[in-house]
Amino acid sequence: MNINYQTGALILIGMCGILLVIGLMRNKVEWFLNLVMRSILGTIAMYFVNALLGGCGIYLGVGINPVTVLTSGILGFPGLIALYAIAFYKIL
């Protein structure tokens, strides 16, 4: 089998492209799972913080809805703190 220089270069570039796509897909799956886990843990944290503050007589009103879940999912713990800071600012 006789492969010229151009064909060999195209095969090599194609293999590098396939490896790059596989690497990017793995990172996207990892990022998506990280977002889902943060969203779930943020929702659980909002529920318990709302219950704790409600038991103390402080009603901040941070609701559990898609916007707050995505905020805690994307930003993590700082996003959760920001949600409660905004709610606290609104009651001042």
C-alpha positions as CSV (number, residue, x, y, z in Angstrom):
1,M,0.0,0.0,0.0
2,N,1.5,3.3,-1.1
3,I,0.3,6.4,0.7
4,N,1.6,9.8,-0.5
5,Y,2.4,12.7,1.8
6,Q,-1.0,14.5,1.4
7,T,-3.0,11.4,2.2
8,G,-0.9,10.7,5.3
9,A,-1.2,14.3,6.5
10,L,-5.0,14.2,6.0
11,I,-5.3,10.9,7.9
12,L,-3.2,12.4,10.8
13,I,-5.2,15.6,10.9
14,G,-8.5,13.6,10.9
15,M,-7.3,11.4,13.8
16,C,-6.3,14.5,15.8
17,G,-9.7,16.0,15.0
18,I,-11.5,12.9,16.2
19,L,-9.4,12.9,19.5
20,L,-10.2,16.6,20.0
21,V,-13.9,16.0,19.6
22,I,-13.9,13.1,22.0
23,G,-12.0,15.2,24.6
24,L,-14.4,18.1,24.2
25,M,-17.4,15.8,24.6
26,R,-16.0,14.3,27.8
27,N,-15.5,17.8,29.3
28,K,-19.0,18.9,28.3
29,V,-20.5,15.8,30.0
30,E,-18.4,16.5,33.1
31,W,-19.5,20.2,33.1
32,F,-23.2,19.2,32.7
33,L,-23.0,16.7,35.5
34,N,-21.3,19.3,37.7
35,L,-24.1,21.7,36.9
36,V,-26.8,19.1,37.7
37,M,-25.1,18.2,41.1
38,R,-24.7,21.9,42.1
39,S,-28.4,22.6,41.1
40,I,-29.6,19.6,43.2
41,L,-27.4,20.5,46.2
42,G,-28.4,24.2,45.9
43,T,-32.1,23.3,45.9
44,I,-31.7,21.2,49.0
45,A,-29.7,24.0,50.7
46,M,-32.4,26.6,49.8
47,Y,-35.1,24.3,51.2
48,F,-33.3,23.8,54.5
49,V,-32.2,27.5,54.8
50,N,-35.8,28.6,54.1
51,A,-37.0,26.2,56.8
52,L,-34.4,27.3,59.3
53,L,-35.0,31.0,58.8
54,G,-38.8,30.4,58.8
55,G,-38.5,28.7,62.1
56,C,-36.7,31.7,63.5
57,G,-39.4,34.0,62.2
58,I,-37.3,35.5,59.3
59,Y,-39.1,35.2,56.0
60,L,-36.8,36.1,53.2
61,G,-38.9,34.6,50.5
62,V,-36.2,32.9,48.3
63,G,-38.4,30.7,46.3
64,I,-37.4,27.5,44.6
65,N,-37.9,28.1,40.9
66,P,-35.9,27.5,37.7
67,V,-34.1,30.8,37.9
68,T,-32.9,30.3,41.5
69,V,-32.0,26.7,40.8
70,L,-29.9,27.6,37.8
71,T,-28.3,30.5,39.7
72,S,-27.2,28.1,42.4
73,G,-26.2,25.5,39.8
74,I,-24.1,27.9,37.7
75,L,-22.6,30.0,40.5
76,G,-22.5,27.4,43.3
77,F,-22.3,28.5,46.9
78,P,-21.6,32.2,46.1
79,G,-24.8,32.2,44.0
80,L,-26.8,30.8,46.9
81,I,-25.4,33.6,49.1
82,A,-26.2,36.2,46.5
83,L,-29.8,35.0,46.3
84,Y,-30.2,35.4,50.1
85,A,-28.4,38.8,50.0
86,I,-30.8,40.1,47.3
87,A,-33.8,38.8,49.3
88,F,-32.4,40.5,52.5
89,Y,-31.8,43.7,50.6
90,K,-35.4,43.7,49.4
91,I,-36.8,43.6,53.0
92,L,-34.7,46.6,54.1
